[in-house]
């Protein structure tokens, strides 16, 4: 079945996480994504765990893409890239502002070649402003957005996530921005530039901190796993040394939890009728819920909460996720073919479409696997390819 984005050609020149992941999401739904790497390769190939010298993170991030090498800093690389832009729909890049312009490959030059091109520029701080040319990574966005300031225990330090949270949010935002620009192109006939700063999308997802400070002068404080908006809401240890998480965002759920744990008297307290007021009594509520849970193993707790129609979830690691029947029913984990490692398992596409479902064609290919194939489209024959290899333009 043809993918929803079949016919869309994307040139992915970005490195590491946010830009490349946006391109991965487009590939999952049928776009042809050509990953253009420096002959040394995207640094993500050597990030994280490896098996037999093969980077596992790359296998996920490079999935569904065609991999070629091309040094855009060389005149020969620039000339070939201009040919490729002529029949592309999207370019995704994350060079520091001014780099593409210095190479004669800025949006203005690219739009002269292809006025319908969408150019997605994904950088730490955006294309303008006093920080624009600083090196930018997701960690900096997690710090500057306010995420770290509100994460962690009240008496502990600001806490950063142990994974690429800001990059992931930026990738989702970039994919949405690209689709928005492609939809606009249907009306205007013209492409445009997407300027996405990684510091911004995570700020949006943090909720009402900005408007609350603007209107009330209040700053959100660190509360650990608790919430300012409801209680009980925390993680609780079970008798078998495992953990569960509980949320009581709805009043009816909060009441069911207290009945389940044998403390219905709390429900009659005047403060119990408000989530924010319950949060002020979190110590009492956590003691009641936590002591009940501590006497039971995780399976017993989850079963009891389900029977009481109260919200609970076991706290999983990757092995739990892969064994869970709900994730299996959804097809959340896909088995993907790979020439180097054999079948590998990874997260599946983000959502299910009834008519044009996405699919993962293959895991990330070896460096330069498709260089010859792609360059042949643009008139680069075998002799010219060897010349380019000798000059270090391709590998």
C-alpha positions in Angstrom: 0.0 0.0 0.0 1.3 3.5 -0.9 2.3 5.6 2.1 0.6 8.8 2.9 3.7 10.8 2.0 4.6 8.8 -1.1 6.1 11.1 -3.8 7.6 13.5 -1.2 11.4 13.6 -1.5 13.3 14.8 1.6 17.0 15.6 1.7 18.2 15.1 5.3 21.4 16.9 5.8 21.0 17.3 9.6 23.1 15.5 12.3 22.5 13.9 15.7 18.9 14.0 16.8 16.2 16.7 16.2 16.5 17.2 12.5 17.2 13.6 11.6 14.4 12.3 13.7 12.0 14.6 12.0 13.1 13.1 8.7 12.7 9.6 10.2 9.0 10.4 11.0 8.4 11.5 7.4 10.1 8.3 6.1 7.8 6.2 8.3 4.8 7.4 6.3 6.2 6.9 2.8 8.5 9.9 2.0 11.7 9.1 0.2 14.4 10.4 2.6 17.9 10.7 1.3 20.3 10.9 4.3 23.2 13.1 3.2 26.2 12.6 5.5 29.7 14.0 5.7 32.1 11.2 4.5 33.0 10.7 8.2 29.3 9.9 8.9 26.6 11.3 11.2 28.0 11.3 14.8 25.0 9.4 16.0 26.5 6.3 14.3 28.9 6.1 17.3 26.6 7.4 20.0 25.4 5.0 22.6 25.3 1.2 22.6 26.8 -0.8 19.8 26.7 -4.5 18.8 29.7 -5.7 16.8 30.8 -2.1 16.2 27.4 -1.2 14.7 25.6 1.7 16.4 22.1 0.8 17.6 20.8 4.3 17.9 21.7 4.9 14.3 19.7 1.8 13.3 16.6 3.5 14.7 17.3 7.0 13.6 18.4 6.0 10.1 15.5 3.7 9.5 13.7 3.9 6.2 16.3 6.2 4.7 18.7 6.0 1.8 22.2 6.8 3.0 24.8 8.6 0.9 27.9 10.7 1.6 28.6 14.1 0.3 30.8 16.9 1.6 28.8 20.0 1.2 31.7 22.2 2.1 33.4 21.4 -1.2 32.6 23.0 -4.6 31.9 19.6 -6.1 29.6 18.7 -3.3 27.7 21.9 -3.6 27.3 21.5 -7.3 25.8 18.0 -6.8 23.6 19.2 -4.0 22.1 21.9 -6.2 21.2 19.2 -8.7 19.5 17.2 -6.0 17.6 20.2 -4.7 16.0 20.7 -8.2 13.6 17.7 -7.7 13.4 17.7 -3.9 10.4 18.8 -1.8 12.1 19.3 1.5 15.6 20.0 2.9 16.2 19.5 6.6 19.4 21.1 8.0 20.9 22.0 11.3 24.1 23.8 10.4 24.9 26.9 12.4 23.2 29.9 11.0 25.2 31.4 8.1 26.9 28.1 7.1 24.7 27.3 4.2 24.8 30.9 3.0 28.6 30.8 3.1 28.6 27.7 0.9 26.1 29.4 -1.6 23.4 27.0 -0.4 21.2 29.3 1.6 17.4 29.3 1.2 17.5 32.2 -1.3 19.9 30.3 -3.6 18.0 27.1 -3.2 14.7 28.7 -4.0 16.1 30.1 -7.2 16.7 26.5 -8.2 13.4 25.2 -6.8 10.8 27.7 -5.7 8.6 24.9 -4.3 11.3 23.7 -1.9 10.5 23.7 1.9 13.7 24.4 3.8 13.5 23.3 7.5 16.2 24.9 9.6 16.5 23.2 13.0 19.0 24.9 15.4 19.4 25.3 19.1 18.4 29.0 19.2 16.9 29.8 15.8 18.2 31.9 12.9 18.1 35.3 14.6 18.9 36.8 18.0 22.0 37.2 20.2 22.4 33.4 20.7 21.8 32.3 17.1 25.3 31.3 16.4 26.0 29.5 19.6 26.3 25.7 19.5 22.9 24.4 20.7 21.9 21.0 22.0 18.7 19.6 23.6 20.3 19.8 27.0 20.5 23.5 26.8 16.9 23.7 25.8 15.9 21.5 28.7 17.8 24.0 31.0 16.6 27.3 29.4 13.0 26.3 28.9 12.3 25.9 32.6 12.0 22.1 32.4 15.0 21.4 34.6 13.9 24.1 37.1 10.6 22.3 37.9 12.0 18.7 37.7 13.4 16.9 40.7 12.8 16.8 44.4 12.0 20.0 46.3 15.3 19.9 48.3 17.4 18.6 45.3 19.0 20.2 42.3 17.3 21.0 39.0 17.2 17.7 37.1 17.9 17.0 33.4 16.3 14.0 31.6 18.5 11.0 30.8 17.5 11.1 27.1 17.0 13.6 24.3 13.7 15.0 25.4 14.0 18.5 23.9 15.4 17.0 20.7 12.4 14.6 20.4 9.9 17.3 21.0 11.6 19.5 18.4 11.6 16.6 15.9 7.9 16.2 16.3 7.4 19.9 15.9 9.7 20.0 12.8 7.7 17.2 11.1 4.5 19.1 11.8 6.0 22.3 10.5 7.2 20.6 7.3 3.7 19.2 6.7 2.2 22.6 7.4 4.5 24.2 4.8 3.8 21.5 2.3 0.0 22.1 2.7 0.5 25.8 2.2 2.4 25.0 -0.9 -0.7 23.5 -2.4 -2.3 26.9 -2.2 0.5 29.2 -2.9 2.6 27.1 -5.2 5.7 28.2 -3.3 7.9 26.6 -0.7 9.1 28.5 2.4 11.6 28.4 5.2 10.9 26.7 8.6 12.9 28.3 11.4 12.7 26.0 14.4 14.6 26.7 17.6 14.9 23.7 19.8 14.5 25.9 22.9 10.9 26.7 21.9 8.7 23.5 21.4 9.6 22.2 24.9 8.6 25.5 26.4 5.1 25.1 24.9 4.7 21.6 26.3 5.6 22.8 29.9 2.1 24.2 30.2 0.9 27.5 31.8 4.2 28.6 33.5 4.5 31.7 31.4 1.0 33.0 31.7 0.9 32.1 35.4 4.1 34.2 36.0 2.7 37.0 33.7 -0.6 37.2 35.5 0.2 36.2 39.1 4.0 36.5 39.4 4.2 32.9 40.6 6.9 30.4 39.7 6.4 26.7 39.7 8.5 24.9 42.2 10.0 21.4 42.2 7.7 18.8 43.7 9.3 15.5 42.8 6.7 13.1 41.5 3.9 15.1 43.1 1.6 17.6 41.4 0.4 21.1 42.4 -2.9 20.2 40.8 -4.1 17.0 42.4 -3.2 14.3 45.0 -2.6 11.5 45.5 -0.3 11.6 42.5 3.1 9.8 43.0 5.1 6.7 42.5 4.7 4.0 45.2 6.7 0.9 45.9 5.1 -2.5 46.1 5.9 -5.4 48.4 7.9 -7.2 45.7 10.2 -4.2 45.2 8.5 -2.9 42.1 6.8 0.5 41.5 3.5 1.8 40.3 2.3 5.3 39.4 -1.1 6.8 40.3 -2.9 9.8 39.0 -6.1 11.3 40.4 -6.7 14.2 38.0 -10.5 13.4 38.0 -12.4 13.8 41.3 -14.2 10.6 40.8 -10.9 8.7 40.5 -9.6 10.3 43.7 -12.7 9.1 45.5 -12.3 5.6 44.2 -8.7 5.4 45.2 -9.5 6.4 48.8 -12.3 3.8 49.1 -10.0 1.1 47.6 -7.3 1.8 50.2 -9.8 1.8 53.1 -9.7 5.5 53.9 -13.1 6.8 52.7 -13.2 9.3 55.5 -10.9 11.6 53.5 -13.6 12.0 50.9 -15.8 13.9 53.4 -13.1 16.5 54.2 -14.0 19.9 52.7 -10.6 20.1 51.1 -10.9 16.8 49.3 -13.3 18.2 46.7 -10.6 20.3 45.0 -7.5 18.8 43.3 -5.4 21.8 44.3 -6.5 21.6 47.9 -5.9 17.8 47.9 -2.4 18.6 46.8 -1.8 20.6 50.0 -2.6 17.4 51.9 -0.3 15.2 49.8 1.6 13.9 52.9 -1.6 12.4 54.4 -2.9 11.0 51.2 0.5 9.5 50.2 0.8 7.8 53.5 -2.6 6.3 53.2 -2.1 5.1 49.6 1.5 4.2 50.0 1.1 2.0 53.1 -1.8 0.1 51.4 0.3 -0.5 48.2 3.4 -1.5 50.2 1.6 -4.5 51.6 0.8 -5.9 48.1 2.8 -7.0 45.1 2.6 -5.1 41.8 0.2 -7.5 40.0 -2.2 -7.4 43.0 -2.1 -3.6 43.1 -2.8 -3.2 39.4 -5.6 -5.8 39.5 -7.3 -4.1 42.5 -7.1 -0.6 40.9 -8.5 -1.9 37.6 -11.4 -3.6 39.4 -12.0 -0.3 41.2 -11.8 1.6 37.9 -9.0 3.8 39.4 -6.0 5.0 37.3 -2.8 3.1 37.9 0.2 2.0 35.8 3.1 -0.2 36.5 6.5 1.6 36.1 8.2 -0.3 33.3 11.6 -0.7 31.9 12.3 -1.7 28.3 11.9 -5.4 29.0 8.5 -4.8 30.5 7.4 -2.7 27.5 8.3 -5.5 25.1 6.3 -8.1 27.1 3.2 -6.0 27.8 0.0 -7.3 26.1 -1.3 -3.8 25.4 1.8 -2.7 23.5 1.7 -6.1 21.7 -2.0 -5.5 20.7 -1.1 -2.0 19.3 2.0 -3.3 17.5 4.1 -0.7 19.3 7.3 -2.7 18.9 8.2 -3.6 15.3 10.6 -6.2 14.0 12.7 -4.6 11.3 15.0 -6.3 8.8 18.7 -5.3 8.8 21.6 -6.5 6.6 24.2 -6.1 9.3 22.4 -7.3 12.5 19.6 -9.4 11.2 16.0 -8.7 12.5 16.0 -5.9 15.1 13.2 -4.6 17.3 12.5 -0.9 17.8 9.6 1.4 18.4 7.0 1.3 15.6 5.5 4.3 13.7 3.8 6.9 15.9 0.2 6.3 15.0 -2.1 4.1 12.9 -3.8 5.4 9.8 -6.7 3.3 8.6 -6.1 3.8 4.8 -2.4 4.6 4.4 -0.6 3.1 7.5 3.0 3.8 7.9 5.7 1.2 8.1 9.4 0.8 8.7 11.0 -0.5 5.5 14.5 -1.1 7.0 16.8 -0.2 9.8 19.5 2.5 9.3 21.8 1.5 6.5 25.6 1.4 6.5 27.5 4.6 5.8 27.3 5.5 2.0 25.2 2.4 1.2 23.2 4.3 -1.5 25.8 6.9 -2.6 26.3 5.3 -6.1 22.6 4.8 -6.6 21.6 8.3 -5.7 24.4 10.1 -7.6 23.6 8.1 -10.7 20.3 9.8 -10.8 22.1 13.1 -11.2 24.5 12.1 -13.9 27.5 11.0 -11.8 28.9 8.0 -13.6 31.5 5.5 -12.2 34.6 7.4 -13.3 33.3 10.7 -11.8 32.4 8.9 -8.6 35.9 7.6 -8.3 37.3 11.1 -8.8 35.0 12.4 -6.0 36.1 9.6 -3.7 39.7 10.5 -4.4 39.0 14.1 -3.4 37.2 13.1 -0.2 33.9 14.6 -1.5 32.1 11.2 -1.0 33.1 7.9 0.6 
